[in-house]
Every structure is written in C-alpha cells, then in structure tokens.
C-alpha cells in the first residue's frame, strides 16, 4: 500500500485498520458473549458514523468514507463475517455458507478497496467478487493447520465427502484423502484469479497496481501450496519478502 498516492494510501490504511480491529475481536481469547458485545458495538459505531455522530476514534475513517463514498453495508458485512467465526465455529460448511463467509471477510474488503482505487462500480464490484474469493480460498488452503488448532475447518462438506472423508472434523486435516478434498477448492481459486486478471487487464497500471500485486503474490502462494501438496506432514508455505519486492518492482515500473 505504501506505493499508492497519499490519499489512496491513507484510505487503505484506515480500511485495514478497521478490519484488523474487528478481526482481533473474533480471534481473541475473550468469551463468546464478550466478542459478540464488542462486534455489536462496532455495528453501532459504523451506523453512528453514517448519520454524522463521529467519535474521536472513527474521525480518520469518517474522512475516508466521505472522500471515497464508501458504503456502510460493506463495513457491516465485514463485521458479520467476523461474527460467523464467533457464533458457530465454522467446521465443514456447505458451499453456500463458505461463499457467504468469503464474501463478507474478503470481497467486502475488496468492495471498499476498489472505491479507493477509483474503479467504476460495475467492474470494481466484479473485481472485488473474484479477487476477494481467490485470496480467501488461498488463505483457507494455506491455514488448514492453523485453523484446525482453534477448531475451525473451512473445507466444504461436499468436497470432503466426495473425497471419501467420513469424519468431518478438524482432525480430518490428517486424512490421506485431503489432497483430493482440496482439489476442487484449488480449481475454484484458480478460476477466480483468472476472472480477476481479465478485469484488471482492462485498466491502466496505476488504477489496479495494488490488486495486481496482491493477485501475483497470492497466486504464487497457491502454486507453492499445490506443489507441496496437503499430505502430512505439511511444511508451512509463505511468499518470501524477496518475491514480494520483485512483484512490486514489476508492477510499479513496467
């Protein structure tokens, strides 16, 4: 985000600060009731912001909301996504539930971001839809072990059953059929990356430089995950800082 023009950079920092704060609530060690209370308070704060009752805490975000015409519903969707992890621990959801989760925790962030990038609504919403899902599905595939450690298991139920897994719990991460269960999710992520790339190719580099870099880095991560496979033991996969810097240079200069 540092390579963006000042106004856009500040806009993205405020959006991600909001996301970071509500995400920390969902992932904290607080009681379920306390988490829900704080998330409800965040809903009230966002609602108040949009009717002009701006507290000191949200004054910077309010300026960004006004400057880029950010939609209230997208902030609320992000809070709703965090609440999904609080109300019921997500374990082997159906595909519609997983897609709703991806929309709330990732594509909603994208819908705010494309407004900051200056994309028109039609293509901006399409890019947010596809790139958000591509990034979140890649995150799910990357974080299988980390999520299982806190009782979460985001692989869709039907994909697990079709791969022959019978115990649909986080312990399924050790099943030898996990490679087969992950294959459809990998295909879905690839298709979303493809659709996002088609949209971004229609715009000048300066408009889509940030999402292009994110797409390149996350697609490289997906490729590494596929090459490693999902059989145990699984070594953690991360994109190196060098690869990230090369992606930035490529899209910034060429």
N, C-alpha and C positions, 0 to 999 in steps of 0.2 A: 504493500500500500504506500510505502514511502516514495515511490516514483511517481505517484499521481500528483496533479496540480493541487495547490494548497487547499482550496475549498473542498475538492473531492476527497482528499486525504483526511481532512478533519471530519467530513461526513462519514466516511467509512470507519474511522476510529470510534466515533460515537455509536454507530450501529453495533460494532463489535464489542464495545464496552457494555452496552445493554445486553447483548447475547451472552457475554461472559458472566455477567452478574446473575441472570436467571438460570443459566446452566449450572453455576456453582450451587444454587439452591437445590436443584434436582439431584446433584451428585454429592451433596453434603451428608454428614452423619447425623443430621437432625432427625427428629421424629417425623413420621409421615404427616401428622397433623400440623406440625410447625412449618414444614415445607409448603403445604397447601395454603396455610395462612399467609406466608410471605408471597407466594405466587399470586394470591388474591389481592394482596396489597399492591403488587406490581400492575395488575389489571386496573386497579383504581387510579394509580398514578398516571398511567397512559391515558385513561379516559379523561382525567382532570386536565392533562396537558392539552388535549384536543378541544377543550372548552375554555382554555385560557388561564386555568388555575395552575400555574407553573411554579413548582417549588425550586429551591436553590439547586437541589440535586439534579434536576432534569433541565435546567436552563440551557446548557450547551446542546443537549439533544433537541430541545424545542427549536433552537435556531436552525438546526439541520433539517428538522421536519418541515419548517416553513420554507427554507431555501430550496429544497428539492421536492416539495409536495409529497412527502412520504405518507403512506396510507396507514391509518390506525389499525385496520384489520390485520395487516401483516405483522405488526408488533404483537397483537393479541394471539395470532396463530402461533408465533414462536413460544409464547407463554403456555398455550395449550399443548404444544409438543412436549415441553418440559414436564407438564403435568401428567402426560401419558406415562412417563417413567416413574412417576410418584404414586399415582392412584393404583395402578396394577403393574407389577414388574413384567416387562414385555418378554414373553417366552414363546417362541414358535408361533408368531401371529399369522393370521391369514393374509393373503396378498393385499387385500384392500386396506387392512389395518396398517400394514407395513408402508404402503404407498402414502397413506394419510400421515403417518409419522414422518416420512421423508419430506413430504410437502411442508409440514409445519416446522421441522427443525432445520431444514436446509433450503428448500425452494422459497420459503417465505423470506429468508435472509436474502436470497437472490432477488426477490421482487423489490426489496428495499434498495439493494445494491445497484440494480440496473437503472433506477431513477437517478442515483448519484452519478452513474457513468454517463447519463444523458441519452440513453437509448429510447426510441419511441415505444409506446406501450405494447403494441402488438408483438413485435419481435423481442422486446425486453421480457415480457411475460413468458414467451416460449423459451427463451434462453434460461430464465430462472427455473422453469419447469425441468428442462433436460439437464442442465449443468448441476443444479441442486441435487437431483436424484443421482446423477453419476457420481458426484463427490460423496454423498451419504452412503450409497451402496458400497463404494470403495472403502469408506471408513468402517462399515459393518464387517466387511471381509477382513480388513486389517486387524480389527479389535476383537476378534472372536474370543480369544483367551482372556483379555482384559475385561470384557463384558461378562463372561461366564463367572469370573471371580466375584462379581457383585450380583450374580443371579439372573443376568439378562442374556437372552439368546434370540437374536433378531432374524435368523434364517426362517423363511416362510414354512409353515407347517406342511403344505402340499409338496414342496420341493424335498423336504426331509422324508416324507412318506414315500414319495416316488423313488427316492434313492435307497429305500429299504430300512431306514431308521425307525425303530419301533418305540424307543424311549425318548419322548420329545421334551427333554430337559437340558439344562446347560451341560450336563455330563456327556451329552451327545458329541461334544467337541472332540472326544477321544475316539469316536467311532471310525472305523476304517472306511466307511461309506461317505465321509464328509466331503471328499473331493467331488463325488457325484452330486451331492446335495448343493454344493456351491456353484456348480457349472451353470445352471440357469441364471443365477444372480450375476455371475460374471458376464454372461451374454447380455443381460438387461443393462448392466452398467456400460458395456461397450456401445450398445445402441444409443443410449442417452449421450455418451461422449460424441458419437458420430453426428447426431442431430444438433447438438450444441455447436460443434465445429462448423457445420454448414451455415448456421445462423451468423456466427462470428466472422466468417469469410466475407460476408456482405458489407462489413463495416470497416472504416479506416482504423488503422492500428491504434491510434490514440483513444478511440472510443472504447475499445474492448481489450486493451492491453492487460488489465488486471485479470479478467476472467480467462483470457488466453493463457496467461502464465499458470493460473490455478489448474486449468484443464491439462496443460502439458505435464505439470508436476504430478498431478493425481493419476493421469493415465500411465505415467512411468511407474508409479506405485502399484497400480493394478497389474501391470505386466510383471513386475517383480513378484507379486503375490501368486500369479499364475505359474511362473517359473518355479517358485519354491514349492507350491502345492499346499495341501491342507492336512496331510497325514502328520500324525505326531511322531517325534517331537517337532514343533514348529519354531523356527528361529524368527524373532521379530524382524519386520521389514520396515525400513524407513528410507525416505529420499534424502540423500546427503545434502549438506549445505552447498557443496560444490555444484551439484546438479541444479539446485535452486538458483544459484547465482548465474549459471550458464543460461538457464531459461529466461531469467530477467534480461540478461545482455542480449540474447537472441531477439526477444520481442521488443526490447527498448530501442535497439539500434538498427534492426533490419526489417 
